[in-house]
Amino acid sequence: MADSRFQPRPRLGLSFEPAPAPASHPLRTDIACFVGTVARRRRAAVAGLQPMPAVLARWLGARQVRAVGGVPVQQLRVSLESGPRFVDSVLAAAEPGPEHAALAEFFRQAVAAGAAAPRFAALLRACRELAPVPEGVLEDLRQRGLYPGQLLAGDELGAWLRMQRLLNLPVAVDSFDAFDALFAWERRGVRDRVVREGDPVVVTALGAALRAFFGEGGRRAWVVRTGDPSDLFDSRVGRFAACFPEPATGGTAYDRDGDRCPQLPGIARRELQAEVQGLREPGRPVALSAADWVGLEHVYDLGDVSFALLPDLVDAAARAVPATVPPAEVVAAREAFAECVEEAAPDTLPVGRRLPPPRLDAGGLALWRELVLAALALLDNAGRAHHRRDVQLLASLPLLGDARGLPPAGKWLAWMAQPAGWLDAGGARALLSDRLQLAYPWVVSRDSADCPGGCEAPEGTLAGVLARNALERGAWRSAAGRALHRWQRSEPALAWAQATQQSLWTPLGALTLGERVCLLGPSPRGPRLLSDVGCGADPRTRQASVRRLLNVVLQAARGTGEELAFEPSGEALWARVRERLADLMRVLLAGGALSTDGTPFTVRCGRDTMTANDLDAGRVIAHVEILPAQPIQRIVVVLNLRDAGPASAFASAA
């Protein structure tokens, strides 16, 4: 409806408009993507007229209604109580005559006909109840194409409702306050999924991970909300369904409600002897269109992401929690002299510390393993050219119950060496991927009292330390020995000397737990990240810093390929590719990422790297060989005191 009557009139003076989130450097290596369940932040009830929500203003702008009565729609004050009242409040600002009549006809056709009325009512209710979405977030989604009328095709009002709910959309946050303003991360119901005033609540796994990430030095993250979390006392099937809902037969809507999507596509749910099994279709490719992406698949559009986390995996596989909240225990105060003032009410333990943490039994451990495999398969994309093998998957080793067949707290290496652990039934090294880093043990911090059991999964802490290390020293430098800002103690308590020094024979050789898992614990210099390792089978890439160096090269190569994709293949293009990649290698060499013991790197791109079939198809293939600088793991100093006797005698004689 292109009509000059609905265009804003020129206004003199200074105006301020929020800008979209600034684009990050394409080779930035500290950004993480968090995928999980969390509720949208609710806003306080407002009676009467209120400022026009940004989502509704953009919906009107997309319909060519950008001004009413000469005033831009984003500056109008409207009623959100119902559809008719909203229309009346907008018409009240219109000028009498043709503008009023044209605007009334627009609303009659757009929101009052057929099935549009209930959808518009749902959109108004979401704008009335949920915190407003900033203009910067909406503009960033528009530039990415995740916008109604672009990739979000189909039901127009349904797409705008998805924008207001921020469902299955990547949202950039540069601080924990920005995340807190949009999402109710601290309000996961204990007894009921719908949280009411006065109900006991705990923090969501996604919220705890983001809090740890920014608390340890992270600067930027992407959040993909896949729906509201289940309540803590929900059944095992219900908690699994909250993370991996199944599509309804013959449609795309997911079970329970349409405000959920799976964190990993292709995960099927079935009940077999009271156990939930997670299955992913083997070789299922990632969709090429962003309109079909769900959950973790959004990393294919986020080229600046280096780490991926799914904090809900442990909770989805955990056994059911006893549906009782222990009574609040009064914390005894230490006796001390104090001023004669009015006594404050005694402190009580938070709800989280009165509840058990998520623990896995044997079936849950097998399910957790399958989910991690599914996430790795999604990033690998079955070896296709369209992949994200440059993204590091960070996960937490789960807490286990006391059932038979489960490894004790300090005996994870024995489980890893079994077929049910790192090796699958056929003997293939399924979980032996250098793109996977596991963190352990769980962390008790100054903020973790609101988590179930009073402890939080360590993957968010690991992501924050790796991000801080990349910003301060470079992604190719090991983060082992970096300080932990929030760590107080671990759950469970480990024998640290045994975990870091005592080796166990495995199919990969004699290894310690610290050589397979990123350990977070105490040291003589305070809390530290004790090891920075991946789960790869190759000892050359076992150090995670080496894998991150390879990820940097992959990101740079992908950027070069995207920039030169439409250039004619020939000697000139091959020379440009060699020059670009060689420049990157020289920068890495100057930064200490490559070893100088031998040939640090070689770059080849020409007829010796491509076949005749490649040349005919227009494919350009470059070969890059690098010699990474291996970090020093441990220095052993042996003091020889055989000659100390004469020296001490001479000192005493003097």
MIVEX-916649 format. One record per residue (C-alpha): residue in one letter; x, y, z. Coordinates in steps of 0.25 Angstrom, whole numbers, padded with zeros to 4 digits, always signed. Layout:
BEGIN
AXYZ;...
//
This chain:
BEGIN
M+0000+0000+0000;A+0010+0011-0005;D+0002+0023-0001;S+0009+0037+0002;R-0002+0039+0013;F+0005+0028+0021;Q+0019+0033+0019;P+0026+0041+0031;R+0027+0056+0029;P+0040+0063+0029;R+0044+0067+0044;L+0054+0077+0048;G+0064+0074+0059;L+0072+0063+0064;S+0067+0049+0065;F+0074+0036+0071;E+0072+0022+0065;P+0078+0010+0070;A+0088+0003+0061;P+0089-0012+0059;A+0100-0020+0066;P+0114-0017+0059;A+0119-0028+0051;S+0131-0036+0057;H+0144-0038+0050;P+0143-0051+0041;L+0155-0057+0047;R+0151-0054+0062;T+0153-0067+0070;D+0146-0064+0083;I+0131-0064+0080;A+0122-0076+0085;C+0108-0080+0081;F+0099-0085+0092;V+0087-0093+0088;G+0077-0097+0098;T+0063-0095+0105;V+0060-0082+0112;A+0047-0074+0114;R+0046-0060+0109;R+0046-0049+0119;R+0032-0044+0123;R+0029-0029+0124;A+0021-0022+0135;A+0007-0020+0132;V+0004-0006+0126;A-0010+0000+0126;G-0015+0009+0115;L-0007+0014+0104;Q+0008+0010+0102;P+0019+0012+0092;M+0018+0005+0079;P+0026-0008+0080;A+0037-0010+0070;V+0031-0022+0064;L+0018-0016+0061;A+0024-0004+0056;R+0032-0012+0046;W+0020-0020+0042;L+0013-0007+0039;G+0025-0002+0031;A+0026-0015+0023;R+0012-0012+0019;Q+0016+0002+0015;V+0009+0009+0027;R+0021+0017+0032;A+0014+0029+0038;V+0000+0032+0043;G-0004+0047+0043;G+0010+0050+0039;V+0016+0044+0051;P+0025+0031+0049;V+0018+0019+0054;Q+0029+0015+0064;Q+0026+0028+0071;L+0011+0025+0073;R+0005+0021+0086;V-0005+0010+0085;S-0013+0000+0092;L-0009-0015+0093;E-0021-0020+0100;S-0028-0025+0088;G-0028-0025+0073;P-0040-0015+0072;R-0034-0006+0083;F-0021-0006+0076;V-0027-0002+0062;D-0036+0009+0069;S-0023+0015+0076;V-0016+0016+0062;L-0028+0021+0055;A-0029+0032+0066;A-0016+0038+0061;A-0020+0038+0047;E-0025+0051+0040;P-0040+0051+0037;G-0043+0048+0023;P-0036+0039+0012;E-0025+0035+0021;H-0034+0030+0032;A-0043+0023+0022;A-0031+0016+0015;L-0025+0012+0029;A-0038+0006+0033;E-0039-0002+0020;F-0024-0007+0022;F-0027-0012+0036;R-0040-0019+0031;Q-0032-0026+0020;A-0020-0029+0028;V-0025-0034+0042;A-0040-0035+0042;A-0042-0045+0031;G-0042-0060+0033;A-0031-0067+0041;A-0023-0054+0042;A-0031-0049+0054;P-0026-0060+0064;R-0012-0059+0059;F-0012-0044+0061;A-0018-0046+0075;A-0006-0055+0078;L+0004-0045+0073;L-0003-0034+0082;R-0002-0043+0094;A+0012-0046+0092;C+0016-0031+0090;R+0007-0028+0103;E+0014-0039+0112;L+0028-0040+0107;A+0040-0031+0108;P+0041-0022+0095;V+0051-0027+0085;P+0062-0016+0082;E+0062-0010+0069;G+0077-0014+0067;V+0073-0029+0069;L+0062-0027+0058;E+0071-0020+0049;D+0082-0031+0050;L+0072-0042+0047;R+0067-0034+0035;Q+0081-0032+0029;R+0083-0047+0031;G+0070-0050+0024;L+0063-0057+0036;Y+0052-0047+0034;P+0037-0048+0030;G+0036-0047+0015;Q+0050-0052+0013;L+0054-0066+0018;L+0043-0066+0029;A+0033-0068+0018;G+0018-0074+0020;D+0009-0068+0030;E+0013-0053+0031;L+0007-0051+0045;G+0013-0064+0050;A+0026-0060+0046;W+0025-0047+0053;L+0020-0055+0065;R+0033-0063+0064;M+0041-0050+0064;Q+0035-0045+0077;R+0037-0059+0083;L+0051-0059+0078;L+0049-0074+0075;N+0059-0082+0067;L+0067-0069+0063;P+0081-0065+0066;V+0082-0053+0075;A+0096-0046+0078;V+0098-0042+0092;D+0111-0034+0096;S+0109-0035+0111;F+0101-0043+0121;D+0092-0031+0124;A+0088-0031+0109;F+0084-0046+0111;D+0077-0043+0124;A+0068-0032+0118;L+0062-0042+0107;F+0062-0056+0114;A+0057-0060+0128;W+0069-0069+0130;E+0067-0070+0145;R+0053-0075+0145;R+0052-0089+0142;G+0040-0095+0149;V+0042-0106+0159;R+0028-0112+0161;D+0021-0106+0148;R+0026-0101+0135;V+0018-0089+0136;V+0024-0080+0147;R+0015-0072+0156;E+0018-0062+0167;G+0024-0069+0179;D+0027-0082+0172;P+0041-0088+0174;V+0050-0086+0163;V+0064-0090+0159;V+0073-0085+0148;T+0073-0091+0134;A+0085-0098+0129;L+0086-0088+0117;G+0086-0076+0127;A+0097-0083+0136;A+0106-0085+0124;L+0104-0071+0119;R+0107-0065+0133;A+0120-0073+0134;F+0124-0070+0120;F+0123-0055+0122;G+0128-0056+0136;E+0141-0063+0132;G+0144-0052+0121;G+0135-0055+0109;R+0132-0043+0101;R+0122-0047+0090;A+0112-0059+0089;W+0100-0064+0080;V+0088-0069+0087;V+0078-0078+0079;R+0066-0080+0088;T+0059-0093+0085;G+0047-0092+0094;D+0043-0091+0109;P+0049-0101+0118;S+0042-0112+0125;D+0040-0112+0140;L+0050-0118+0148;F+0041-0129+0154;D+0036-0133+0140;S+0038-0147+0135;R+0050-0152+0128;V+0042-0152+0115;G+0036-0139+0117;R+0050-0132+0119;F+0055-0139+0107;A+0043-0134+0099;A+0046-0120+0103;C+0060-0121+0096;F+0056-0130+0085;P+0041-0129+0081;E+0036-0138+0070;P+0029-0132+0058;A+0014-0134+0057;T+0010-0144+0046;G+0010-0137+0033;G+0014-0124+0038;T+0025-0115+0044;A+0019-0112+0057;Y+0025-0119+0069;D+0018-0126+0080;R+0012-0119+0093;D+0012-0106+0086;G+0018-0098+0074;D+0027-0090+0083;R+0038-0101+0083;C+0048-0106+0073;P+0059-0117+0074;Q+0073-0113+0077;L+0078-0124+0068;P+0070-0128+0056;G+0067-0143+0053;I+0066-0147+0068;A+0055-0157+0070;R+0049-0161+0083;R+0043-0174+0087;E+0041-0181+0100;L+0047-0195+0102;Q+0047-0201+0116;A+0046-0187+0122;E+0058-0182+0115;V+0059-0171+0105;Q+0067-0174+0093;G+0073-0163+0084;L+0075-0166+0070;R+0079-0158+0058;E+0078-0162+0044;P+0092-0166+0039;G+0097-0156+0028;R+0086-0147+0029;P+0091-0134+0022;V+0089-0120+0028;A+0078-0112+0020;L+0084-0102+0010;S+0073-0091+0013;A+0074-0084+0026;A+0058-0084+0026;D+0059-0099+0030;W+0070-0098+0040;V+0067-0102+0055;G+0076-0101+0067;L+0090-0103+0065;E+0089-0103+0050;H+0089-0087+0051;V+0104-0088+0053;Y+0105-0090+0037;D+0101-0075+0036;L+0110-0070+0047;G+0123-0070+0041;D+0130-0063+0053;V+0126-0074+0063;S+0137-0083+0068;F+0131-0090+0080;A+0117-0097+0080;L+0110-0101+0093;L+0097-0109+0096;P+0096-0107+0112;D+0083-0115+0112;L+0089-0129+0108;V+0092-0134+0122;D+0078-0130+0127;A+0071-0136+0115;A+0078-0149+0118;A+0077-0149+0133;R+0069-0158+0142;A+0056-0153+0148;V+0057-0144+0161;P+0049-0147+0173;A+0037-0138+0173;T+0039-0132+0186;V+0046-0119+0191;P+0052-0120+0204;P+0048-0110+0215;A+0057-0097+0216;E+0068-0099+0226;V+0072-0087+0234;V+0087-0085+0232;A+0093-0083+0246;A+0100-0070+0248;R+0114-0069+0254;E+0114-0063+0268;A+0120-0049+0269;F+0117-0036+0275;A+0108-0026+0267;E+0102-0013+0269;C+0088-0013+0276;V+0079-0011+0263;E+0067-0018+0258;E+0070-0033+0256;A+0068-0037+0241;A+0061-0050+0237;P+0071-0062+0237;D+0076-0066+0224;T+0071-0079+0217;L+0078-0088+0207;P+0074-0085+0193;V+0064-0094+0186;G+0075-0099+0177;R+0084-0104+0188;R+0072-0112+0194;L+0070-0120+0181;P+0079-0130+0175;P+0088-0127+0162;P+0084-0135+0149;R+0091-0149+0150;L+0091-0159+0139;D+0089-0174+0140;A+0095-0184+0130;G+0084-0182+0120;G+0085-0167+0122;L+0100-0168+0120;A+0098-0175+0107;L+0088-0165+0102;W+0097-0154+0105;R+0108-0160+0097;E+0098-0162+0085;L+0094-0147+0086;V+0109-0142+0086;L+0111-0151+0074;A+0099-0145+0067;A+0105-0131+0070;L+0118-0135+0064;A+0111-0141+0052;L+0104-0128+0049;L+0116-0120+0049;D+0123-0130+0040;N+0111-0131+0031;A+0115-0144+0026;G+0128-0140+0019;R+0121-0130+0010;A+0127-0117+0005;H+0117-0109+0013;H+0122-0112+0027;R+0126-0105+0040;R+0138-0114+0044;D+0145-0101+0049;V+0135-0100+0061;Q+0139-0106+0074;L+0129-0114+0082;L+0130-0111+0097;A+0122-0121+0106;S+0122-0125+0121;L+0125-0139+0126;P+0112-0142+0134;L+0110-0145+0148;L+0107-0159+0150;G+0098-0167+0160;D+0102-0179+0169;A+0096-0189+0160;R+0104-0201+0155;G+0112-0200+0142;L+0115-0186+0144;P+0130-0181+0146;P+0133-0174+0159;A+0136-0159+0160;G+0151-0161+0157;K+0151-0173+0148;W+0146-0167+0135;L+0158-0172+0127;A+0153-0187+0130;W+0140-0184+0124;M+0146-0176+0112;A+0154-0189+0108;Q+0142-0198+0108;P+0133-0200+0095;A+0121-0193+0102;G+0130-0181+0104;W+0139-0175+0094;L+0138-0187+0085;D+0126-0192+0079;A+0121-0206+0077;G+0128-0208+0064;G+0142-0203+0069;A+0141-0189+0062;R+0147-0178+0070;A+0133-0170+0070;L+0136-0160+0081;L+0151-0158+0078;S+0149-0145+0071;D+0159-0134+0073;R+0147-0124+0070;L+0141-0128+0084;Q+0146-0123+0097;L+0140-0128+0110;A+0141-0121+0123;Y+0141-0127+0137;P+0138-0126+0149;W+0126-0117+0152;V+0128-0104+0158;V+0123-0098+0171;S+0124-0083+0169;R+0120-0070+0176;D+0107-0070+0167;S+0104-0085+0166;A+0094-0086+0179;D+0082-0084+0169;C+0086-0096+0161;P+0081-0110+0164;G+0090-0116+0175;G+0097-0103+0176;C+0107-0106+0165;E+0108-0103+0150;A+0113-0110+0138;P+0127-0106+0134;E+0125-0104+0119;G+0122-0089+0121;T+0134-0087+0129;L+0143-0094+0119;A+0137-0085+0108;G+0139-0073+0115;V+0154-0076+0118;L+0156-0080+0104;A+0150-0067+0099;R+0159-0059+0109;N+0171-0066+0105;A+0168-0064+0090;L+0166-0049+0092;E+0178-0047+0100;R+0189-0057+0095;G+0183-0063+0082;A+0174-0076+0079;W+0187-0084+0076;R+0193-0083+0090;S+0189-0093+0100;A+0179-0088+0111;A+0185-0098+0121;G+0189-0090+0134;R+0179-0079+0131;A+0173-0073+0144;L+0158-0076+0148;H+0151-0064+0153;R+0139-0071+0159;W+0143-0085+0163;Q+0142-0088+0178;R+0142-0103+0179;S+0138-0115+0170;E+0127-0125+0170;P+0131-0136+0172;A+0144-0134+0179;L+0155-0141+0171;A+0169-0146+0175;W+0176-0135+0167;A+0190-0142+0167;Q+0184-0155+0162;A+0176-0148+0152;T+0187-0140+0146;Q+0199-0150+0148;Q+0194-0164+0149;S+0193-0171+0136;L+0184-0182+0131;W+0186-0191+0119;T+0176-0189+0108;P+0175-0193+0094;L+0182-0179+0091;G+0194-0182+0101;A+0196-0178+0115;L+0189-0166+0118;T+0184-0158+0130;L+0170-0152+0132;G+0176-0138+0130;E+0181-0142+0116;R+0167-0146+0111;V+0158-0136+0119;C+0159-0121+0122;L+0161-0121+0137;L+0157-0109+0145;G+0163-0109+0159;P+0172-0103+0169;S+0187-0100+0168;P+0198-0094+0176;R+0195-0081+0169;G+0180-0082+0171;P+0169-0088+0163;R+0173-0091+0149;L+0169-0098+0136;L+0179-0110+0138;S+0178-0115+0124;D+0174-0111+0110;V+0172-0123+0102;G+0163-0129+0092;C+0157-0143+0090;G+0165-0147+0077;A+0172-0160+0075;D+0184-0153+0068;P+0195-0149+0079;R+0199-0138+0069;T+0185-0131+0071;R+0182-0135+0085;Q+0186-0121+0090;A+0173-0113+0087;S+0182-0101+0083;V+0187-0108+0071;R+0172-0111+0067;R+0169-0097+0069;L+0180-0093+0060;L+0175-0102+0049;N+0161-0095+0051;V+0167-0082+0048;V+0173-0087+0035;L+0160-0093+0031;Q+0153-0080+0034;A+0163-0072+0026;A+0162-0081+0015;R+0147-0081+0015;G+0147-0065+0015;T+0157-0065+0003;G+0148-0075-0005;E+0135-0067-0003;E+0142-0055-0007;L+0148-0061-0020;A+0137-0071-0023;F+0132-0064-0036;E+0146-0061-0041;P+0150-0069-0054;S+0159-0080-0051;G+0173-0079-0056;E+0188-0076-0053;A+0184-0062-0048;L+0174-0067-0038;W+0183-0078-0033;A+0194-0068-0030;R+0184-0059-0023;V+0180-0071-0014;R+0194-0075-0011;E+0197-0061-0008;R+0186-0059+0002;L+0188-0072+0009;A+0203-0070+0010;D+0201-0056+0016;L+0193-0063+0027;M+0203-0073+0029;R+0214-0062+0031;V+0205-0055+0041;L+0203-0068+0049;L+0218-0071+0048;A+0221-0057+0054;G+0211-0059+0065;G+0218-0072+0070;A+0207-0081+0065;L+0216-0089+0056;S+0229-0097+0059;T+0242-0092+0053;D+0248-0106+0055;G+0248-0109+0040;T+0239-0103+0029;P+0228-0096+0036;F+0218-0096+0025;T+0216-0099+0010;V+0204-0094+0001;R+0201-0100-0012;C+0190-0097-0022;G+0192-0100-0037;R+0192-0111-0047;D+0199-0120-0037;T+0187-0119-0027;M+0176-0121-0037;T+0172-0132-0046;A+0167-0130-0060;N+0153-0132-0055;D+0154-0121-0045;L+0159-0112-0056;D+0147-0115-0065;A+0138-0113-0053;G+0144-0100-0049;R+0148-0105-0035;V+0160-0098-0029;I+0168-0107-0019;A+0179-0102-0010;H+0188-0110-0001;V+0193-0104+0012;E+0203-0111+0021;I+0207-0105+0034;L+0216-0109+0046;P+0209-0105+0058;A+0217-0101+0070;Q+0213-0111+0081;P+0211-0105+0095;I+0220-0110+0107;Q+0211-0118+0116;R+0220-0119+0128;I+0234-0116+0132;V+0241-0125+0142;V+0252-0119+0150;V+0261-0129+0158;L+0270-0123+0169;N+0283-0130+0171;L+0288-0128+0185;R+0300-0137+0185;D+0310-0125+0185;A+0302-0118+0196;G+0311-0123+0207;P+0324-0116+0205;A+0316-0103+0202;S+0309-0104+0215;A+0322-0107+0223;F+0329-0095+0217;A+0317-0086+0221;S+0317-0091+0235;A+0332-0089+0236;A+0331-0075+0231;
//
